[in-house]
Amino acid sequence: MQVLQAGKHKLLRLELDPELVGNIARQAGFEIRLEDHDRGIVLDLEAPEDRESPLLLFDAADPANLGWFSRCQFYVDGQTGAVLQTPIRVGNRRDRSGRILPNSLRLQIAKELPISFRMPGKQPVNEQVVYSVLFNLLNALLNNGVGVCGAGVVAPLAGRVERRPGRKN
């Protein structure tokens, strides 16, 4: 980890190992395609082919999904795709006709963060903490559930999924 200064702004630069990130995703059970960029790592995740149910990304506001909501440990801001209190963002993946793929997500891990960024519990961020959070998030997508809070760019994949008019979900 490094501290970068640009004028009056200070940033933390994480030195994430793309190979280790890929191994974590594979260990969690995903098939991946990984791109390493200067400011982040992008993963295209796909659940195992033998999985019959979608990834457990559900609408946290829907009362029908209350059972999922009560046991999830991660929440996604539906407007931005940010996994709250992490340097991770998620987005839906679509097939060629524009329909959302229920067993697939795009995930981005930021390498540059504000110096004041803290993980849950006000824990300072470092590479090991990010690896741990990534593994837990991926396991939650397969087993426990991740809640989407608010409508926007990220559509839920599991539970009762409301289809919005004019969108191919």
N, C-alpha and C positions, 0 to 999 in steps of 0.2 A: 504494500500500500504506500502511496506517495501523497504528499500535499502539494497541490498546484496553486499558483497565485496568478490571477489575471486582473491587473489593476487592484481594486479594493476587494475583489471577490476571491475567496479561497474554496478550492474543491478537493475532495478526496478522490484519488484515482486508484481504483481497485485493480490488482494484477491477477485477474481471473485466468485460470488455465483452461482453455477450450477443451482439451482432451479430458480433463477431470470433469468438467460440466457435462460433456457427452456421456462419460461413463456413469455419472450419477443418474442421468435420464434413462440410460439403458438398464441400470440396476433397478430402477423404479418400475421398469416394465414397458417402456416406450420405445418405439422405433423413431429415429431422429434424422433430421438433416440440420446441420449446424453451420452457421456463418459467423466468423469472428471479424468484428469491425473495430475501429479505433475507440469508439465511444460505447460499445456494447456488444453483447453476444446475442444472436438471434437463433432460436431453435424452432423448427417445425416439428411438432410432436404428433405422433399417431399411436393410438392405443393398439394393443395386440389384435391381430385379425380375428382371433377366436372370441373376442369380447363381444357379447351380444347387446349390451346396454351402452348408452352414450356415456361420455365423460360426465362426472358428477358436478357440473357447473349449473347451478339452479337459481331461479329468481327468488331472492331473499324476502321480497315484499309480499309474495303470494301466500295467503294463509294455508293453502293446500300443501305448501312445502315446509310447514312449520317443523316437521320431524327432521328434515335435513338441516334447517337453520339451527336447531338446538344443539347439533353435534359438530358443526363446522368450526374450523379454527382460522380460516382465511376468508377474506371478503374482497371482492373486486369492485372498484368504482365503475359502474356501467357507462359513465360519460367518457372516461379517459382510458379505461382498461388497466389502470394501476391496481396492483395487489397491495392493499393498504398496509402501510408501515414496512414495506419492502422495496428494494430497487428493481422490482420485477413488474412487467406489464404483460397482459395477455390480450389476444385477439382471436376472433373466429377465423377459421379457414373455410374456403368455399370451393365447390367443384366447378367445372367448366360452365355449367348452366347457371351458376350464381347461388345455388342452395348451400346452406351451412352444412359442413361435415360434422356429424355428431360425435365422432371418435377422434377428432383432431383439433389442435390449437396451435397458434403461433405464440411464442413466448420470447420476450426480450429482457435481458438482464443489463442494466446500466452499469458502466464502469466508472462513470464520473458522477459524483454526488456532492451536494452542498456539505460543507464542513460540519454543519449543525445536524445533519441527518442522523437519526437514531432508529434502531430496530425496536420491536415491542419490548416493553419494560425499560425503555430509555437506554438500552444496551448499545454501546458504540458499534459501528459497522466495521467488519473486516472480512477477508476472503472466506475464512472458515465458517463464520456465521452465515454468510450468503450461501455457501454450499449446503449447510444444514437446512436452512429455510427452503432452498430449492428442492431438496429431497423430500421434505415434509409436504410441500405444496403439491408435488407430483403424486405422492401417495394419497393425498387428500382428493385429488382429481379422480383417482381410480377407486378409492375405498370409502372416504368419509363425507365428502361433499365440500364445495366451495360456493359461497353465496355471491350473487351479483346484486349490487345495490344500485337501483335506478336504471332507467332505460337509456340507451345511447348506442355506442359503438360495439359493445359486447352483448351478444344475445345468449341467454341461458340455453343449455343443451339437455338438461335432465329435469325431472319433475313435470309439473304441468307447465308447458311452454305455450305462452300466448303468441299467436301469429299476428303480427302487425300488418294492417292493410298496406298494400303497395310494396311490400318487401318480400323477397323470396327467402324464406327461412328453411 
